[in-house]
Amino acid sequence: MDTIEADYVVVGAGSAGCVLAARLSEDPNTRVVLLEAGGPDRNPWIHIPIGYGKTIVDPNVNWMYETEPEAAVNGRKVFWPRGKVLGGSSSINGLLYVRGQPEDYDHWRQLGNTGWAFDDLLPYFKRSEGRIGGDPSGLHGRDGALTVTDFTDPNPLAQAYVDAAVQAGIPFNPDYNGASQDGVCWYQTTIRNGRRCSAAIAFLRPAMKRKNLQVITHAQAERVLLAGRRAVGVAYRHHGQSATVKARREVILCGGAINSPQLLMLSGIGPAAHLQDKGIEVVHDLPGVGQNLQDHFNIRMVYKCTRPLTVNDIMMSPTKMAKMGLQYLLFRNGPLTASAGQVGIFTRTRPELATPDVQFHFIGFSADRPAEGLHKFSGFTQHVCHMRPESRGDITLKSADPLAAPAIRPNYLSTELDRATMLAGLKLGRRIADQPAMRPMIESEYLPGAHVTSDEDMMEYIRNYGATVYHPVGTAKMGRDDMAVVDDQLRLHGIGGLRVADASIMPTLVSGNTNAACIMIGEKCADLLRGQTLARIDGQVAA
């Protein structure tokens, strides 16, 4: 068995792991080893923004998970893609940059997590961000490694959708990551010069030039090595061979909401009865591991368009496809730079709510399933998801085999609020589509279809077609209660030398896409390990 040593061992080169490895290796006297189960990010579709339509179904860069069948979605399994490549899910996601609401993070602080209020975290968001575009609120960063750009190429269809939202009473917001999230907006994206700016591109690649950082790809972590109640390294499999990396200081898990709790349980850390049932020796009974799973549930509405303004139209014409490819090669713009949503809406389904509870994505194409290609008609889509679901699920082991996928049970639509919010979101989407600005663009509603009119039928459509919008969190939650897994320093309760830094530590979901928050968590963890704290930025949040 090969053995190497480092000061810090980081497991998982996703959004947080790339940032963490890059920051820790800034000190030339600190040796860092980063383990990634996937391979290098060489697939060209990773770097072409619209390539997520390919990578989201490519097992070479994707774990290709599925949930267990659930009654609330009529016995279906729901496909859960997660990145298995340098950059993790930031290499295959829809490229949207969404911080969430300040209230999300203030709630974390109210749960007892000191240092996690929005004013505490804003410096970390700003440190990572290299914004290109306006910043009237002063809440953005200019000099960070992660390029964030405005969507700047709207066609008449996208503009009509913005106008329709305004006609429906939703105000236009030029910066939803600024002083207020409310409104209809052009999405901000992690795109640099027409190419994806993943966490690997932004943070890891420049750091890989340092001699004190070693990145090992195709390294499947099998368990955390423990000496008594302290983590001292990681056992992993590299190209079929067993290997070990020892950590002189700490091990940090950055595998995400699925893989981090899975590795903890494989290491004997988790709910004792469950580990015993799988034949795993219990090292530390920590009942919260794998629990508290949360995800944004999503329903889509598909429309046939009256004008050839969609990506579907381009893909049905060899001439248009050739022109699109040439435009991208020459100018790095055009349809191939499209993110998974050009227009966004953050709004309320009930007037008494203090902040938006649903998020819309307008997408200039349509498909039933990514692997099957786009519809053979001019089509576009609006998605709506519930940003703060009450439903809670879990991640458990199917076996003690590190290569076996875990059991994923999100427990979608398990509360009345979640069901009512999805239903209200679907109705709101129809109201937007029925505004004067959109009516000339719509030939017909393809899904759910004009025949779906009653609340019962709409709810049945949600159960049959609802799916993830790819934001699982919470399975190693930060806090002080009996189900917490890490403290507010991201240290594992009961085990020394071991931290978790990824989406799994979120006590509750943020109100929006999770990539920006995961990058912030990597930034924050790096300073916790280095004994540093960026100064709070007080008083800038108010509108």
C-alpha positions as CSV (number, residue, x, y, z in Angstrom):
1,M,0.0,0.0,0.0
2,D,1.4,3.3,-1.1
3,T,1.5,6.1,1.6
4,I,2.0,9.8,1.2
5,E,1.8,12.6,3.8
6,A,0.5,16.1,3.8
7,D,-0.5,18.7,6.3
8,Y,-4.1,18.7,5.0
9,V,-6.0,16.1,3.1
10,V,-9.0,17.4,1.2
11,V,-11.5,14.8,-0.1
12,G,-13.5,15.9,-3.2
13,A,-12.5,18.5,-5.8
14,G,-16.0,20.1,-6.1
15,S,-16.9,23.7,-5.6
16,A,-15.7,23.9,-2.0
17,G,-12.8,21.5,-2.3
18,C,-11.2,23.4,-5.2
19,V,-11.4,26.7,-3.3
20,L,-10.1,25.1,0.0
21,A,-7.1,23.3,-1.6
22,A,-6.2,26.5,-3.5
23,R,-6.4,28.7,-0.4
24,L,-4.5,26.3,1.9
25,S,-1.7,25.9,-0.6
26,E,-1.1,29.7,-0.7
27,D,1.2,29.0,2.2
28,P,4.3,27.4,0.6
29,N,5.1,25.7,4.0
30,T,1.8,23.9,4.0
31,R,1.5,20.7,2.0
32,V,-2.0,19.8,0.7
33,V,-3.3,16.7,-1.0
34,L,-6.6,16.8,-2.9
35,L,-8.3,13.5,-3.7
36,E,-10.9,13.4,-6.5
37,A,-12.8,10.3,-7.5
38,G,-13.4,11.5,-11.0
39,G,-10.9,12.5,-13.7
40,P,-9.4,15.7,-15.1
41,D,-11.8,18.2,-16.7
42,R,-10.7,17.6,-20.2
43,N,-14.1,16.9,-21.8
44,P,-14.6,19.8,-24.2
45,W,-18.4,19.9,-23.4
46,I,-17.5,20.9,-19.8
47,H,-16.1,24.2,-21.0
48,I,-18.7,25.1,-23.6
49,P,-21.5,26.6,-21.5
50,I,-24.4,24.9,-23.1
51,G,-22.5,21.6,-22.9
52,Y,-24.3,20.8,-19.6
53,G,-26.9,19.3,-21.8
54,K,-24.3,16.6,-22.7
55,T,-22.4,16.3,-19.3
56,I,-25.6,16.0,-17.3
57,V,-26.0,12.5,-18.7
58,D,-22.4,11.5,-19.2
59,P,-21.2,8.8,-16.6
60,N,-17.6,9.7,-17.4
61,V,-18.0,13.0,-15.5
62,N,-21.2,12.3,-13.5
63,W,-22.2,10.0,-10.6
64,M,-25.6,9.5,-12.3
65,Y,-27.4,8.9,-9.0
66,E,-31.1,8.1,-8.7
67,T,-33.4,8.4,-5.7
68,E,-35.3,5.5,-4.3
69,P,-38.9,5.3,-5.5
70,E,-41.2,7.5,-3.5
71,A,-45.0,7.4,-3.3
72,A,-45.4,11.2,-3.3
73,V,-44.0,11.3,-6.9
74,N,-46.1,8.2,-7.9
75,G,-43.4,5.7,-7.3
76,R,-40.8,7.3,-9.6
77,K,-37.1,7.3,-9.2
78,V,-35.7,10.8,-9.7
79,F,-32.4,11.3,-11.6
80,W,-29.8,13.1,-9.5
81,P,-26.7,14.1,-11.5
82,R,-23.6,15.1,-9.5
83,G,-20.2,16.0,-10.8
84,K,-17.5,13.3,-10.8
85,V,-14.6,15.3,-12.2
86,L,-12.3,18.2,-11.2
87,G,-14.7,21.0,-10.4
88,G,-17.4,18.6,-9.2
89,S,-20.9,19.8,-10.0
90,S,-19.5,23.3,-10.9
91,S,-18.2,21.6,-14.0
92,I,-21.6,20.2,-15.1
93,N,-24.1,22.7,-13.6
94,G,-26.2,25.3,-15.3
95,L,-23.7,28.1,-14.6
96,L,-26.0,30.3,-12.6
97,Y,-24.6,32.5,-9.8
98,V,-27.1,32.9,-7.0
99,R,-26.1,33.7,-3.4
100,G,-29.6,33.4,-1.9
101,Q,-31.1,35.8,0.6
102,P,-29.3,37.4,3.5
103,E,-32.1,36.1,5.7
104,D,-31.0,32.5,4.8
105,Y,-27.6,33.0,6.5
106,D,-29.0,35.1,9.3
107,H,-31.2,32.1,10.1
108,W,-28.1,29.9,10.3
109,R,-26.8,32.3,12.9
110,Q,-30.0,32.2,14.8
111,L,-29.7,28.4,15.0
112,G,-26.5,29.0,17.1
113,N,-23.9,29.1,14.3
114,T,-21.7,32.0,15.3
115,G,-19.9,33.7,12.4
116,W,-22.4,32.5,9.8
117,A,-24.7,35.6,9.5
118,F,-24.8,37.3,6.1
119,D,-22.7,40.2,7.3
120,D,-20.0,37.6,8.4
121,L,-20.2,35.8,5.1
122,L,-20.4,38.7,2.6
123,P,-16.6,39.2,2.7
124,Y,-16.1,35.6,1.5
125,F,-18.6,36.0,-1.3
126,K,-16.8,39.2,-2.4
127,R,-13.3,37.6,-2.1
128,S,-14.2,34.8,-4.5
129,E,-16.0,36.9,-7.1
130,G,-14.6,38.7,-10.1
131,R,-17.7,40.5,-11.2
132,I,-18.0,41.9,-14.7
133,G,-20.9,44.4,-14.8
134,G,-22.5,46.9,-12.6
135,D,-22.5,46.9,-8.8
136,P,-24.7,49.8,-7.5
137,S,-25.1,48.2,-4.1
138,G,-21.4,47.6,-3.5
139,L,-22.1,44.0,-2.5
140,H,-20.0,42.4,-5.3
141,G,-16.3,41.6,-5.6
142,R,-14.2,42.7,-8.5
143,D,-10.9,40.9,-8.0
144,G,-11.9,37.3,-7.2
145,A,-11.0,34.3,-9.3
146,L,-14.6,33.3,-10.1
147,T,-15.8,35.4,-13.1
148,V,-19.4,36.4,-12.8
149,T,-21.0,38.0,-15.8
150,D,-24.5,39.3,-16.7
151,F,-26.5,37.6,-19.4
152,T,-26.1,40.1,-22.2
153,D,-27.6,38.5,-25.3
154,P,-31.4,38.4,-24.9
155,N,-33.5,37.5,-27.9
156,P,-37.1,38.8,-28.4
157,L,-38.5,35.7,-26.7
158,A,-36.5,36.2,-23.5
159,Q,-37.3,39.9,-23.5
160,A,-41.0,39.1,-23.9
161,Y,-40.8,36.9,-20.8
162,V,-39.3,39.7,-18.8
163,D,-42.0,42.1,-20.0
164,A,-44.7,39.5,-19.2
165,A,-43.4,39.1,-15.6
166,V,-43.5,42.8,-15.1
167,Q,-47.1,42.9,-16.5
168,A,-48.0,40.2,-14.0
169,G,-46.9,42.6,-11.2
170,I,-43.3,41.3,-10.6
171,P,-40.8,44.3,-10.6
172,F,-37.7,44.2,-12.7
173,N,-34.5,43.8,-10.6
174,P,-31.2,44.6,-12.2
175,D,-29.2,42.7,-9.5
176,Y,-30.9,39.9,-7.5
177,N,-27.5,39.3,-5.7
178,G,-27.6,42.9,-4.6
179,A,-29.6,44.6,-1.9
180,S,-32.8,42.6,-2.7
181,Q,-33.6,39.4,-4.4
182,D,-37.2,40.2,-5.3
183,G,-38.2,40.5,-8.9
184,V,-37.6,39.4,-12.5
185,C,-34.0,39.5,-13.6
186,W,-31.3,38.5,-16.1
187,Y,-29.3,35.7,-14.5
188,Q,-25.7,36.2,-13.6
189,T,-23.5,33.4,-14.8
190,T,-20.1,31.9,-14.1
191,I,-18.9,32.4,-17.7
192,R,-15.5,33.9,-18.7
193,N,-14.9,34.9,-22.3
194,G,-17.6,32.5,-23.5
195,R,-16.3,29.5,-21.5
196,R,-17.4,27.9,-18.2
197,C,-15.6,29.3,-15.2
198,S,-15.9,26.3,-12.9
199,A,-14.3,26.1,-9.5
200,A,-11.6,24.0,-11.1
201,I,-10.9,26.7,-13.7
202,A,-11.1,29.6,-11.3
203,F,-9.3,28.3,-8.3
204,L,-7.7,24.9,-8.7
205,R,-5.8,25.2,-12.0
206,P,-3.8,28.2,-11.0
207,A,-3.0,26.5,-7.7
208,M,-1.9,23.3,-9.3
209,K,1.3,25.0,-10.4
210,R,2.4,25.1,-6.8
211,K,4.8,22.3,-5.6
212,N,3.1,22.0,-2.3
213,L,-0.3,21.0,-3.8
214,Q,-0.8,17.5,-5.1
215,V,-4.0,16.7,-6.9
216,I,-4.8,13.0,-7.3
217,T,-7.6,12.1,-9.7
218,H,-9.4,8.8,-10.0
219,A,-8.9,8.5,-6.3
220,Q,-12.0,6.9,-4.7
221,A,-11.9,7.5,-1.0
222,E,-12.9,4.4,1.0
223,R,-12.7,5.5,4.6
224,V,-11.3,8.1,6.9
225,L,-8.4,6.6,8.9
226,L,-8.7,7.1,12.7
227,A,-6.4,6.8,15.6
228,G,-8.7,6.7,18.6
229,R,-11.0,9.7,18.3
230,R,-8.8,11.6,15.8
231,A,-8.7,11.5,12.0
232,V,-5.1,10.8,10.7
233,G,-5.6,10.2,7.0
234,V,-7.7,8.7,4.2
235,A,-7.6,5.2,2.6
236,Y,-8.4,5.4,-1.1
237,R,-8.3,3.3,-4.2
238,H,-6.3,4.7,-7.1
239,H,-6.6,2.9,-10.5
240,G,-7.6,-0.3,-8.7
241,Q,-4.7,-0.1,-6.2
242,S,-5.0,0.6,-2.4
243,A,-3.3,3.7,-1.2
244,T,-3.2,5.9,1.9
245,V,-2.6,9.6,2.5
246,K,-1.7,10.7,6.1
247,A,-2.8,14.0,7.4
248,R,-0.4,15.7,9.9
249,R,-3.0,18.3,10.7
250,E,-6.6,17.6,9.4
251,V,-8.8,15.8,7.0
252,I,-11.5,17.9,5.3
253,L,-14.4,16.2,3.5
254,C,-15.7,18.2,0.5
255,G,-17.6,15.4,-1.3
256,G,-21.0,17.1,-1.2
257,A,-24.4,16.2,0.3
258,I,-24.2,12.6,-0.9
259,N,-20.6,11.6,-0.8
260,S,-19.5,13.2,2.5
261,P,-22.1,11.5,4.7
262,Q,-21.5,8.3,2.7
263,L,-17.8,8.4,3.5
264,L,-18.4,9.2,7.2
265,M,-20.7,6.1,7.5
266,L,-18.2,3.9,5.7
267,S,-15.7,5.1,8.3
268,G,-17.9,4.0,11.2
269,I,-19.2,7.5,11.9
270,G,-23.0,7.8,11.8
271,P,-26.2,6.3,13.2
272,A,-25.1,3.3,15.2
273,A,-28.0,1.0,14.4
274,H,-27.7,1.7,10.6
275,L,-24.0,1.0,10.6
276,Q,-24.4,-2.2,12.5
277,D,-27.1,-3.3,10.1
278,K,-24.5,-2.9,7.3
279,G,-21.8,-4.8,9.1
280,I,-19.7,-1.7,9.8
281,E,-17.9,-1.3,13.1
282,V,-19.3,1.7,15.0
283,V,-16.5,4.1,15.8
284,H,-18.7,7.1,16.7
285,D,-22.4,7.1,17.1
286,L,-23.4,10.3,15.4
287,P,-27.2,10.1,14.5
288,G,-27.4,13.1,12.3
289,V,-25.0,11.8,9.6
290,G,-27.1,11.4,6.4
291,Q,-30.2,13.0,7.9
292,N,-31.8,16.4,7.2
293,L,-31.5,16.0,3.4
294,Q,-33.1,18.9,1.6
295,D,-33.5,19.7,-2.1
296,H,-35.3,22.1,-4.4
297,F,-38.2,20.4,-6.0
298,N,-38.9,21.7,-9.5
299,I,-41.8,21.5,-12.0
300,R,-41.5,22.6,-15.6
301,M,-43.9,24.1,-18.1
302,V,-43.2,23.7,-21.8
303,Y,-44.6,25.8,-24.6
304,K,-44.7,25.6,-28.4
305,C,-43.5,28.9,-29.8
306,T,-45.0,30.8,-32.7
307,R,-41.6,32.1,-33.9
308,P,-38.3,30.3,-34.6
309,L,-36.5,31.9,-31.7
310,T,-35.5,28.8,-29.7
311,V,-32.5,26.6,-29.5
312,N,-34.8,23.8,-30.7
313,D,-35.1,25.6,-34.1
314,I,-31.4,25.8,-34.4
315,M,-30.9,22.1,-33.7
316,M,-33.5,21.2,-36.3
317,S,-31.5,23.0,-39.0
318,P,-28.0,21.9,-40.2
319,T,-27.4,25.4,-41.6
320,K,-28.3,27.1,-38.3
321,M,-26.2,24.6,-36.4
322,A,-23.2,25.3,-38.5
323,K,-23.7,29.0,-38.1
324,M,-24.0,28.6,-34.3
325,G,-20.8,26.7,-34.2
326,L,-18.9,29.2,-36.3
327,Q,-20.2,32.1,-34.2
328,Y,-18.9,30.4,-31.1
329,L,-15.5,29.6,-32.6
330,L,-15.0,33.1,-34.0
331,F,-16.5,35.3,-31.3
332,R,-17.2,33.1,-28.2
333,N,-20.8,34.1,-28.1
334,G,-24.2,33.0,-29.4
335,P,-26.5,30.2,-28.3
336,L,-23.6,27.9,-27.3
337,T,-22.9,30.3,-24.4
338,A,-26.5,29.8,-23.0
339,S,-26.8,29.0,-19.3
340,A,-29.6,26.9,-17.8
341,G,-31.8,29.9,-17.6
342,Q,-31.5,33.3,-19.1
343,V,-34.2,35.0,-17.2
344,G,-35.0,34.4,-13.5
345,I,-37.8,35.3,-11.2
346,F,-37.7,35.4,-7.4
347,T,-41.2,36.1,-6.0
348,R,-43.8,35.1,-3.4
349,T,-46.7,32.7,-3.7
350,R,-48.4,34.4,-0.7
351,P,-48.5,38.1,0.1
352,E,-47.8,37.6,3.8
353,L,-44.3,36.2,3.1
354,A,-41.4,38.5,4.1
355,T,-39.2,37.2,1.2
356,P,-39.6,35.3,-2.1
357,D,-40.3,31.6,-1.7
358,V,-40.2,30.5,-5.4
359,Q,-37.6,30.8,-8.1
360,F,-38.3,30.6,-11.9
361,H,-35.9,29.7,-14.7
362,F,-36.8,30.7,-18.2
363,I,-35.0,28.5,-20.7
364,G,-35.0,29.1,-24.5
365,F,-35.3,25.4,-25.4
366,S,-37.4,22.3,-24.4
367,A,-36.9,18.6,-23.9
368,D,-38.5,15.7,-22.2
369,R,-35.2,14.2,-21.0
370,P,-31.7,15.5,-21.7
371,A,-30.5,12.2,-23.2
372,E,-33.3,12.2,-25.7
373,G,-32.4,15.5,-27.2
374,L,-34.6,18.6,-27.7
375,H,-38.1,18.5,-28.9
376,K,-38.7,18.5,-32.7
377,F,-40.7,21.7,-32.5
378,S,-40.0,25.3,-31.6
379,G,-40.2,25.2,-27.8
380,F,-39.2,26.9,-24.6
381,T,-39.5,26.1,-20.9
382,Q,-40.2,27.9,-17.6
383,H,-39.3,26.1,-14.4
384,V,-40.5,26.9,-10.9
385,C,-39.0,25.5,-7.7
386,H,-39.9,26.0,-4.0
387,M,-36.9,27.6,-2.4
388,R,-37.5,26.7,1.2
389,P,-39.1,23.3,1.4
390,E,-40.1,21.7,4.7
391,S,-39.6,18.2,3.4
392,R,-36.7,16.3,4.9
393,G,-35.1,13.1,3.7
394,D,-32.0,11.1,4.2
395,I,-28.9,9.4,2.7
396,T,-28.2,5.9,3.9
397,L,-25.8,3.1,2.8
398,K,-27.0,0.2,0.7
399,S,-23.9,-1.8,1.6
400,A,-20.4,-1.4,3.1
401,D,-19.0,-1.4,-0.4
402,P,-17.5,2.1,-1.1
403,L,-18.3,1.8,-4.8
404,A,-22.0,1.1,-4.2
405,A,-24.2,4.2,-4.6
406,P,-26.0,5.1,-1.4
407,A,-29.8,5.1,-1.0
408,I,-31.2,8.7,-1.6
409,R,-34.6,9.5,-0.1
410,P,-35.5,13.2,-0.5
411,N,-39.1,12.7,0.8
412,Y,-40.4,15.2,-1.7
413,L,-43.8,16.8,-1.2
414,S,-44.2,15.3,2.2
415,T,-45.7,18.5,3.8
416,E,-48.9,20.4,2.9
417,L,-46.8,23.7,2.5
418,D,-44.5,22.1,-0.1
419,R,-47.5,20.8,-2.1
420,A,-49.4,24.1,-1.8
421,T,-46.3,26.1,-2.9
422,M,-45.7,24.0,-5.9
423,L,-49.3,24.2,-7.0
424,A,-49.3,28.0,-6.5
425,G,-46.0,28.3,-8.5
426,L,-47.5,26.4,-11.4
427,K,-50.5,28.7,-11.4
428,L,-48.3,31.8,-11.3
429,G,-46.3,30.4,-14.2
430,R,-49.5,30.1,-16.2
431,R,-50.5,33.7,-15.3
432,I,-47.1,35.0,-16.6
433,A,-47.5,33.1,-19.8
434,D,-50.9,34.6,-20.3
435,Q,-49.7,38.2,-20.2
436,P,-50.0,40.4,-23.3
437,A,-46.2,40.3,-23.9
438,M,-46.1,36.5,-24.1
439,R,-49.4,35.6,-25.8
440,P,-48.1,36.4,-29.4
441,M,-45.1,34.0,-28.6
442,I,-47.1,31.0,-27.6
443,E,-48.8,28.6,-30.0
444,S,-49.9,26.3,-27.2
445,E,-49.0,24.9,-23.8
446,Y,-47.4,21.5,-24.4
447,L,-46.9,20.7,-20.7
448,P,-49.0,20.3,-18.5
449,G,-51.4,21.0,-21.4
450,A,-54.6,23.0,-21.6
451,H,-56.6,19.9,-20.4
452,V,-55.0,20.1,-17.0
453,T,-57.2,22.7,-15.2
454,S,-58.3,21.5,-11.7
455,D,-56.1,21.6,-8.7
456,E,-56.2,17.8,-8.5
457,D,-55.1,17.4,-12.1
458,M,-52.3,20.0,-11.6
459,M,-51.1,18.3,-8.5
460,E,-51.1,15.0,-10.3
461,Y,-49.0,16.6,-13.0
462,I,-46.5,17.8,-10.4
463,R,-46.3,14.3,-8.9
464,N,-45.7,12.8,-12.4
465,Y,-43.3,15.3,-13.8
466,G,-41.7,17.1,-10.8
467,A,-37.9,16.6,-10.3
468,T,-34.8,17.9,-8.7
469,V,-33.3,21.2,-9.7
470,Y,-30.0,19.7,-8.4
471,H,-29.5,21.4,-5.0
472,P,-29.1,18.7,-2.3
473,V,-27.9,19.9,1.0
474,G,-28.0,19.4,4.8
475,T,-26.8,15.8,5.4
476,A,-23.9,16.8,7.8
477,K,-25.6,19.8,9.2
478,M,-23.9,22.5,11.2
479,G,-25.3,23.2,14.6
480,R,-25.5,22.4,18.3
481,D,-28.5,20.2,18.6
482,D,-28.4,16.4,18.9
483,M,-28.7,15.9,15.2
484,A,-25.9,18.3,14.3
485,V,-22.8,16.7,12.6
486,V,-20.4,19.7,12.7
487,D,-20.0,22.8,14.8
488,D,-19.7,26.4,13.6
489,Q,-16.0,25.8,12.9
490,L,-17.0,22.9,10.7
491,R,-15.3,20.4,13.1
492,L,-17.0,17.1,13.4
493,H,-18.7,16.6,16.7
494,G,-16.8,14.0,18.7
495,I,-13.8,13.4,16.3
496,G,-10.7,15.5,16.2
497,G,-8.8,16.5,13.1
498,L,-11.9,16.1,10.9
499,R,-14.0,18.7,9.2
500,V,-16.7,18.9,6.6
501,A,-16.9,21.8,4.1
502,D,-19.6,21.5,1.4
503,A,-23.3,21.7,0.8
504,S,-23.9,19.0,3.4
505,I,-23.2,21.4,6.3
506,M,-26.0,23.8,5.5
507,P,-28.6,23.6,8.3
508,T,-31.3,24.7,5.8
509,L,-31.4,25.4,2.1
510,V,-30.4,28.7,0.7
511,S,-33.0,30.5,-1.4
512,G,-31.6,29.7,-4.8
513,N,-28.9,27.8,-6.6
514,T,-26.2,26.4,-4.3
515,N,-22.9,26.8,-6.1
516,A,-22.1,30.3,-4.9
517,A,-22.8,29.3,-1.3
518,C,-20.6,26.2,-1.6
519,I,-17.7,28.3,-2.9
520,M,-18.2,30.6,0.0
521,I,-18.1,27.6,2.4
522,G,-14.7,26.7,0.9
523,E,-13.5,30.2,1.5
524,K,-14.7,30.3,5.0
525,C,-13.3,26.9,5.9
526,A,-9.9,27.9,4.6
527,D,-9.8,30.8,7.0
528,L,-11.1,28.7,9.9
529,L,-8.1,26.4,9.3
530,R,-5.7,29.2,9.0
531,G,-7.0,31.0,12.1
532,Q,-8.1,34.0,10.1
533,T,-11.4,35.9,9.8
534,L,-12.3,38.5,7.3
535,A,-13.9,41.6,8.8
536,R,-17.6,41.8,8.9
537,I,-19.3,44.1,6.4
538,D,-22.2,45.6,8.4
539,G,-25.0,47.7,7.3
540,Q,-24.8,47.1,3.5
541,V,-27.7,44.7,3.2
542,A,-30.6,47.0,3.7
543,A,-32.3,48.1,0.5
